[in-house]
Amino acid sequence: MARMTARSFEANSAEIVASRLGREDALSAFLIRLVEHLHTLVKEMQPTRDEWREAIRFLTEVGHASDERRQEWILLSDLLGVSALVEAINAPRPNGGTPNTSRGPFYRPDAPRYPPGASISLDGVGVPLEVTGQVVDLDGRPIGGAAIETWQANSEGLYENQEPDRQPDFNLRGRFAADAEGRFRYRTVKPAGYSVPAGGPAGDLFRRAGAPLHRPAHIHFIVRADGFETITTQIYDSADPRLDEDAIFGVRDQLAADFRPKDSDGTEWALDYVFVMVRSRRRSRAA
């Protein structure tokens, strides 16, 4: 077998690399397409050696910025719109079903479980917000016992794991169980919108590229129930002026809800939302 020349590798680099991925499985198929697109991009952009080292340095920094409290890789995926695209591909919703969105980089597992009506605001800082809702199927029938997990930023637009020395551990995070009628309620504070962290490598890259880094005010939810597809989504304040500039492309018409004042002076607010679940082909256990 003749050795390839420098010119022949440059002309056929993707094919040569792909030829070594001989297994016929999903991983090999994915790597082959990745190689094809990556080599096409490199040939189009013609980066210098220093520019390519800078790209590798950036990816290294993304890894260093990720830990058990913050996932910079998820943030990068979100800002590239890949997270939203993956959700759209993997969780298509029929008309009426609550859309999925990205879980986001600030999610933490094992949030505390609370009884109905409890407050997840452990420091009591912010304008009080009462959240009520119901979990139903596509026919409007209640799904009793559904598991609801929620987390959010505080009134300054900061998550608890962004400032662990200032907010109590697991502040504004909690798990609840819906009653027999699929209803749930809890107390929290009104969240603020924010800019995604521009100090990390992902945010800094998009800031320098001139992309909007705004996130409208929202609350995260994961809703699980046996026999239904899990909903991972975000409910947005419909009055937020930056609703059309969401940096991670998560806003959908069905996810914009009214955060309404409960009194004339706006000292307490309320949110009510109905989550519509779609039956799954395989049964899953509610967590």
Secondary structure, 3 states (H helix, E strand, C coil): CCCCCHHHHHHHHHHHHHCCCCCCCHHHHHHHHHHHHHHHHHHHHCCCHHHHHHHHHHHHHHHHCCCCCCCHHHHHHHHCCHHHHHHHHHCCCCCCCCCCCCCCCCCCCCCCECCCCCECCCCCCCCEEEEEEEEEECCCCECCCCEEEEEECCCCCCCHHHCCCCCCCCCCEEEEECCCCCEEEEEEECCCCEECCCCCHHHHHHHHCCCCCEECCEEEEEEECCCECCEEEEEEECCCCCHHHCCCCCCCHHHEECCEECCCCCCCEEEEEEEEECECCCCCCCC
